[in-house]
Amino acid sequence: MPKRTDIQSIMIIGAGPIIIGQACEFDYSGTQACRALKNEGYRIILINSNPATIMTDKNIADATYLEPIDLDALENIIIKEKPDALLPTVGGQTALDAAMKLYKEGILKKYNVELIGANISAIEKAESRENFKVCMNKCNIETAKGGFVNSRKDALSLIYDIGFPVIIRPSFTMGGTGGSTAYNIEEFEEQIETGLIASPITEVLIEESLLGWKEFEMEVVRDSNDNAIIICGIENIDPMGVHTGDSITVAPIQTLSDKEYQKMRNWSIQCLKEIGVDTGGSNVQFAVHPDNGRMIIIEMNPRVSRSSALASKATGYPIAKIAAKLAIGYTLDEIPNDITGNTMASFEPSIDYVVTKIPRFDFEKFPTSDGVLGVQMQSVGEVMAIGRTFRESLQKAFRSLEAGLIGYQPKKTDYRDLDISKISFPTAFRLLKIWEAFKEGYSIDELYQKTKIDKWFLHQFKFLADLDIMELYNNQKINILKQEGFSDEQIACSVNISELDVRNQRIDHHITPTYKMVDTCAAEFKSETPYCYSTYELENEIKPFKEKSILILGGGPNRIGQGIEFDYCCVQAVFGLQELGFKTIMVNCNPETVSTDFDIADKLYFEPLTFEDVMNIIDLENPFGVLIQFGGQTPLNIANKLLEQGVNIIGTDPKSIDLAEDRKKFGMILDELNIPVPNYGTAYSIEEAIKIANKIKYPVLVRPSYVLGGRGMEIVYDENGLKDFVGKAALVSGNHPILIDAFLENAFEFDVDAICDGNNVEIAGIMQHIEEAGIHSGDSSCVFPAYNLTVEQKNMMESYTELLAKKFNTIGLINIQYAIQNDIIYVIEVNPRASRTIPFISKVKNIPYAKYAAQIATGKKINDLNIIENETNLIAVKKPVFPFNKFPNQNIFLSPEMRSTGEVIGLDRYLGSAYAKAEIGAGNKLPQNGTIFISVNNADKNQIIKIARDFSEMNFEIIATSGTANILKQNGILCDSIFKVGEGRPNVVDAIKNNKINLIINTPLGSQSRYDEYEIGKTSIKYSVPVITTIAAAKAALRAIRIIQNKQIEYFSLQSIFDKHD
């Protein structure tokens, strides 16, 4: 069936900010869909609030709205753009929920917008667990025993029919939010309340526990002619009870019999038909009892999902692109397979290798978490590795994690006495404990009883744990070790020589990797697209480029502090280099990203970003240069080793990047340039740290060197605190020193991004943080242009930036953080590399700074770039998004340690409306009326008076704790007093639970009030009450609420802003 000609314009809804459960895989799928449909001649209208995405670049869609994904914005954009159709299946749960709201409010019908790629009936059947159960029962597909409840009373009556343990799953949530396992009646009552609150329709499914069952996923694509194919089967190593996003997974499925696999395949296709998924991709999840083989269906997602991205990268089959084309009328047999160039999309992928995905966790950012995995997703990223065997891919995946692991074995520092009783609890690194258990003599049967991990996998783990590296090395059988996935570093550690010695011995004995293609067809047809992985076999399928090539090192797994922003920079670098005629080679191991799409770079190596793996590729490809400044900290960790091997690193010299981290040399440069810096010192021991802190005077900022995201960073007020935190920082930073700086209280912070070609400097922008100094720049909201900066200060900041960029011999990007205290401008830190604000400033200025930086790295000059600044009257606010709903016991107050997972943008002509858009985009529902609770520390009491008065004049009721209430009453502001948590009842937490509070302004009061603040924070997350923790943010929120009350928000596409200037 040919594509539809009755529609000309299609609206696509993006996924919004990166959150746990919905990460940058939707930038990948959304970008693919936009490009595919635009190439078909449709006009594409895109709405997404995430500025760090490739899909929101102005050239991807025809009308790009960096606006909050809410009903008001969507309706206004529909009125303005008049789309013929809406595609809601490539923006995750966010897009699907938004489409449902548009339908239920009658907006789609009112403006004659057709839903394509999914129909309302199918969404309702799949998303409502109750409807889904009914549909599956109708076609004799077994589901777990259980039922639906809408109240605590119903839940208590149902539990006696099912018995414990039970799984509690709220309806219409994502990433397992609100889900839990209850083992007794006390837990059950508490978790039912949490689940009902988490569900937007106050409904939870209570099911028999499937703990210990094997878990599987099927990625299915179906077209309008009822052609359906399985793209990929995925097996979870962790049994049921762990969210699939947190489980180590393997493709293809390893432990099912052919009969079981065919049954699962048939049920998957039958499920899509029964639900009514007419076109597109879906993810179907199953559980299989390990003893009797009973199979049940768990759920299905009628959209492109996290697993779809993994399946796409695992097989090379572009699910999102194909789903988008199916939505406009094509059938599978009409769409060419871009990877082979010879087959059609109806050709079911087959693979002749094994793929392993391992999630990446950041539990150290959330110390109140117990680290035990469950049905609610907690991972912040993932890696994927490809090998010819499961064991090889597992080893490669572990060393891709950037968690200090060199393969499938624990770090030397982690060798502790094994507590076998705890191995039953699934944790981030349980597989490493299994390795230790095998070393200590535990049997496969014993570990199976404790973990319920399939014995086939346990056999594989035991084989690797039992392998005698020393014996094989001494018998000159390095090739066997390499085939089993052992890294040079693993071998070196076992035989007590250097990694370089192993590498040289390998090369001397001609033991080097061969590279294979990911081709969707197990080499049955010749592949057109070089998408490669390494293994140790005889035949090499990859030929190096004859043309000049540049290799770009990606950012590896997403984690807090290093996320999608760096992938954006890597992709822009590819575009910039291709424009200059270079062949581009991307190296990365993150399956969620645009950079690992098969048709972005000219060649993609899906490999770990370690010295060994990168050097092997360089040996084969012999690129003209290697770019390291775009992938965050990841490439910098191996930069010096690459330099020592004579690799041509283009752009800023890694020595300059090191210089910025060396506090002593850095300080000397600032002194030489006469640029102020807070007093500082560098310590290699606790004794040195105490001496330096006493000299600088408390409070001090303690931080390790060579880390991103403020890991281990704290403000310390006394010697005891210093001893604690220096100990922790030493663990984070390894052999590198601890940096100690004077903490600038009541200072304003600024981020400045720039590009430099060695002679000339182009300032990208000066962004002012809304929160005061002391909060990590990644966690602080920021505004462009700076809203509180004199012309003289702006000029001085620009002058300092030029001086520093040249002094550090910057060739490419540089980011500098400043603070202003008492009208003195201090330099806080200099980073001569890509920063997380580059995508934000690039979107706001309509200038692709990362792309230009890549071109500068090859020798191009700023004057050659013809950079044109568009004068606009826009104000942009970047606001972080936090995962506190996944870690409900965590203190919500911001600190120098970064904890946000993503960001949104608010773009408008006024600061108030820009901030309002950012708040709405971040999912914070600012109230237009109701009651505000205020409790501030003594330092903030004078400033809160005007804020409270303004809220009172806007007809808000105000309640406050006694100290704050007294100061407000003394200044003529009507307010009621309420107890703190420990003072009596009813207290502020009772008021939140009774839905009597609509907004909380609570600035931290110090250690004596931590319990009170902790309870307020925990309850506010549970009941979705927005919390403001700084005075600066309270002022901004006040402006935003005023704008929302007056209904003054307008929506603009990037094209309408900038095209008149182009």
NORTA-V344693 format. One record per pair of residues at least 4 apart in sequence whose ideal C-beta (glycine too) atoms are under 6 Angstrom apart, sorted by the first residue. I is the first residue (numbers start at 1). J is the second residue. If there is no record, write none. Layout:
BEGIN
i = (I;I)
j = (J;J)
END
This chain:
BEGIN
i = (1;1;3;3;3;3;4;4;7;7;8;9;9;9;10;10;10;10;10;11;11;11;12;12;13;13;13;13;13;14;14;14;15;15;15;15;15;16;16;16;16;17;17;17;17;17;18;18;18;18;18;19;19;19;20;20;20;20;21;21;21;22;23;23;24;24;24;25;25;25;26;26;26;27;27;27;27;27;28;28;29;29;29;30;30;31;31;31;32;32;32;33;33;33;34;34;34;34;34;36;36;36;37;37;37;38;43;44;44;45;45;45;46;46;47;47;47;48;49;49;49;49;51;51;51;51;52;52;52;52;54;54;54;55;56;56;58;58;63;63;63;64;64;65;65;66;66;67;67;68;68;68;68;69;69;70;71;73;75;76;77;77;78;83;85;85;86;86;87;87;87;88;88;88;89;89;89;89;89;90;90;91;93;93;96;102;102;103;103;106;108;116;117;117;118;118;118;121;122;122;122;122;123;123;124;125;125;125;126;126;126;126;127;129;129;130;133;135;135;136;136;136;139;139;141;141;142;143;143;144;144;144;145;146;146;146;146;147;148;148;149;149;149;150;150;152;155;158;162;162;164;165;165;165;166;166;166;167;167;167;168;168;168;168;168;169;169;170;170;170;170;170;171;171;171;172;172;172;173;173;173;175;176;176;176;176;177;178;178;178;179;179;180;182;182;182;183;187;195;196;196;199;210;210;211;211;212;212;213;213;213;214;214;215;215;215;216;216;217;217;217;218;218;218;218;219;219;219;219;219;220;220;220;220;221;221;221;222;222;222;223;223;223;223;223;224;224;225;227;227;228;229;230;231;231;231;231;232;232;232;232;233;233;234;234;235;235;235;236;236;236;237;237;238;238;238;239;240;242;242;242;242;243;243;245;245;245;246;246;246;246;246;248;249;250;250;251;251;255;255;256;256;264;268;271;271;272;272;277;277;279;279;280;280;281;281;281;281;282;282;283;283;283;284;285;285;286;287;287;288;289;301;304;304;304;307;308;309;309;310;310;310;312;312;312;313;313;314;315;315;315;316;316;316;316;316;317;317;319;322;325;325;326;330;330;332;332;333;333;335;337;337;339;339;339;339;340;340;340;341;342;343;349;350;352;353;353;354;354;354;355;356;356;356;356;357;357;358;358;359;359;360;360;360;360;360;361;361;362;362;362;363;363;365;365;366;366;368;368;369;371;372;373;378;380;380;380;381;381;381;383;383;383;383;383;384;385;385;385;385;386;386;386;387;387;387;387;388;388;390;391;391;391;391;392;394;395;395;395;396;396;398;398;398;399;399;399;399;399;399;400;400;401;402;404;406;406;406;407;407;407;408;409;410;410;418;418;423;423;424;426;434;434;435;437;437;438;438;439;442;442;444;444;447;447;448;453;453;462;469;469;469;470;470;472;472;472;473;478;479;481;481;482;483;486;486;487;488;488;488;488;489;491;492;492;492;492;497;506;513;513;513;514;514;515;515;515;515;516;516;517;517;518;519;521;529;530;531;531;532;532;533;534;544;544;545;545;547;548;548;549;549;549;550;550;550;550;550;551;551;551;552;552;552;552;553;553;553;553;554;554;554;554;555;555;555;555;555;555;556;556;556;557;558;560;560;561;561;561;562;562;562;565;565;566;566;567;567;568;569;569;569;569;570;570;570;571;571;572;572;572;573;573;573;573;574;574;574;575;576;576;576;577;577;577;578;580;583;584;584;585;585;586;586;586;587;587;588;588;589;605;607;608;609;611;611;611;617;618;625;625;626;626;627;628;628;628;629;629;629;629;629;630;631;632;633;636;638;639;640;642;650;651;651;651;652;652;652;652;652;656;656;656;657;659;660;660;660;661;661;662;663;663;663;664;669;670;670;673;675;675;676;676;677;677;678;678;678;678;679;679;680;681;681;682;683;683;683;683;684;684;686;686;689;689;689;692;693;693;693;696;696;698;699;699;699;700;700;700;701;701;701;702;702;702;702;702;703;703;704;704;704;704;705;705;705;705;706;707;707;709;710;710;710;710;711;712;712;712;713;713;714;715;715;716;716;716;717;722;725;726;729;729;744;744;744;747;747;747;748;749;749;749;750;750;750;751;751;751;751;752;752;752;753;753;753;753;753;753;753;754;754;754;754;754;754;755;755;755;755;755;756;756;756;757;757;757;758;760;761;761;762;763;764;764;765;765;766;766;767;767;768;768;768;769;769;770;770;770;770;771;771;771;771;773;775;775;775;776;776;778;778;778;779;779;779;779;781;782;783;783;784;784;789;789;796;797;801;804;805;805;808;810;810;811;811;812;812;812;813;813;814;815;815;816;817;817;818;819;819;820;834;837;838;838;838;840;841;842;842;844;846;846;852;855;856;860;870;870;872;873;874;875;875;876;877;877;877;877;878;878;879;879;879;880;880;881;881;881;882;883;884;884;884;885;888;888;891;892;893;893;904;904;904;906;906;906;906;908;908;912;912;912;913;913;915;915;916;916;916;919;919;919;924;926;926;927;927;928;928;930;931;931;931;932;932;932;932;933;933;933;933;934;934;934;935;935;935;936;936;936;936;936;937;937;940;940;940;941;943;944;945;947;947;948;948;948;949;950;951;952;958;959;959;960;960;960;961;962;965;965;968;968;978;979;979;979;980;981;981;981;981;986;989;989;991;991;992;992;992;992;997;999;1000;1000;1000;1001;1001;1002;1005;1009;1010;1020;1020;1028;1028;1028;1043;1052;1052;1054;1055)
j = (329;331;40;328;329;330;328;329;84;85;84;43;83;84;37;42;44;85;87;45;83;86;46;87;47;88;91;95;98;30;48;91;22;26;91;92;94;49;50;69;94;50;881;902;903;904;23;563;564;901;902;881;901;902;175;377;883;886;174;175;377;92;558;592;564;592;593;306;309;592;30;91;92;31;53;54;55;594;309;594;90;304;320;55;90;54;55;594;318;320;321;90;320;324;38;44;55;60;61;321;324;325;42;44;324;44;62;61;62;63;81;83;61;64;65;67;77;56;68;69;904;921;839;840;843;905;564;565;568;839;568;571;594;60;64;66;64;1054;81;1053;1055;1053;1054;77;1053;905;907;73;1051;73;917;920;921;94;98;920;101;1051;107;1051;81;1051;111;113;114;116;113;115;116;117;327;95;96;99;117;118;280;303;304;304;320;95;97;174;303;107;108;108;120;110;113;327;280;327;122;123;302;276;275;276;277;302;127;302;128;131;135;275;132;275;300;302;172;171;205;148;143;274;275;141;143;297;270;274;267;297;296;296;297;207;208;296;208;205;206;207;208;158;203;205;154;155;158;202;203;192;192;206;166;208;183;181;183;209;182;206;209;181;207;209;180;191;195;204;206;179;205;178;195;198;199;204;199;201;203;199;200;201;177;178;198;377;243;375;376;377;198;194;195;198;375;376;191;187;188;191;187;191;204;202;204;203;240;287;240;241;239;452;240;287;289;288;290;236;240;287;235;286;234;285;307;230;233;268;284;231;232;283;308;311;230;268;272;282;229;231;281;228;272;277;227;279;326;331;332;278;279;331;332;346;269;348;265;311;315;317;349;251;311;314;315;252;253;249;251;250;253;254;244;247;249;248;457;242;247;426;452;287;246;247;373;426;375;377;306;377;379;359;373;377;378;379;358;357;254;356;314;355;454;456;260;261;286;284;284;300;277;282;282;302;326;327;323;326;304;308;319;323;300;302;301;305;307;300;298;299;297;296;298;295;294;305;308;320;323;311;319;591;592;314;357;591;317;318;319;591;596;355;349;351;520;339;518;520;531;598;349;520;323;345;330;335;330;334;335;345;346;344;346;345;343;345;519;520;527;529;521;525;527;528;525;347;520;522;522;386;388;387;390;393;386;385;393;394;397;382;384;383;397;379;382;381;382;401;557;559;379;428;380;559;560;369;371;560;899;887;890;889;890;887;427;425;426;886;558;559;560;557;558;559;397;400;401;557;589;591;393;396;397;400;393;533;606;392;393;396;485;392;535;460;460;464;484;485;485;408;407;408;485;485;608;405;407;408;405;406;407;487;608;610;589;608;405;556;411;487;489;490;486;487;490;464;435;414;432;436;440;433;450;450;430;447;461;465;442;447;462;465;465;446;447;455;458;451;458;455;457;458;466;473;491;494;494;495;477;480;481;495;511;511;486;491;536;536;490;491;612;499;502;503;612;499;502;497;498;499;502;501;511;534;536;616;537;540;532;534;540;542;533;541;527;541;531;527;525;598;603;598;604;542;605;606;607;620;621;549;583;583;582;624;583;585;623;577;582;623;624;625;585;623;626;570;573;586;627;587;628;631;635;570;588;595;631;562;566;567;631;632;634;589;609;634;590;563;709;898;708;709;898;566;632;708;836;839;631;632;593;595;839;630;834;838;850;595;630;631;594;595;848;850;851;627;630;850;854;584;600;601;851;851;854;855;582;584;854;584;855;602;601;602;603;621;595;601;604;605;607;595;596;608;617;613;613;634;615;638;641;621;647;648;650;647;649;651;635;639;649;651;652;812;833;834;834;635;708;708;657;642;654;654;647;857;811;812;857;656;810;811;812;832;808;809;832;832;665;666;830;832;705;706;666;680;682;739;682;807;675;677;803;800;827;824;826;826;827;741;742;744;826;696;742;741;692;740;737;688;689;692;738;688;737;723;726;722;726;738;740;700;722;740;700;742;717;715;717;743;716;740;743;715;741;743;714;716;725;729;740;713;739;712;729;732;733;733;736;737;739;736;711;732;898;776;896;897;898;732;728;729;732;896;897;725;743;774;721;722;725;721;726;729;738;733;738;773;819;821;773;819;821;820;769;773;819;766;768;818;767;777;817;837;766;801;816;764;765;815;835;837;838;841;761;763;764;801;805;814;762;813;849;852;853;761;805;810;856;861;862;811;862;802;805;862;798;841;849;784;841;786;797;782;784;783;786;787;780;782;781;1032;1033;1036;775;780;1030;1032;819;779;780;894;896;898;836;898;900;880;894;898;900;879;878;787;877;844;876;793;794;825;818;816;830;810;814;832;814;832;856;857;853;856;857;834;853;832;831;835;830;828;829;825;826;828;825;838;841;842;849;850;878;845;848;849;876;870;1058;865;860;860;864;1058;1061;1057;909;907;911;914;907;906;914;915;918;903;905;904;918;922;900;903;900;902;922;900;901;890;892;1021;1021;1018;1021;1014;1017;1004;1029;918;921;922;914;915;917;918;913;914;1039;1040;1043;1043;1049;1036;1040;1040;1043;1044;924;926;1040;1026;1040;1041;998;999;1044;1045;998;957;997;998;951;956;958;999;959;988;997;1000;960;964;1001;961;964;1002;940;941;944;964;1003;1003;1005;944;1003;1031;967;1031;948;971;1034;1038;958;968;973;973;1038;956;973;975;976;978;964;965;975;980;977;975;977;973;975;988;983;984;987;1012;987;989;1012;1015;990;1015;1019;996;997;997;1019;1023;1025;1025;1026;1020;1025;1027;1028;1034;1016;1009;1013;1014;1025;1027;1033;1034;1037;1048;1056;1057;1058;1059)
END
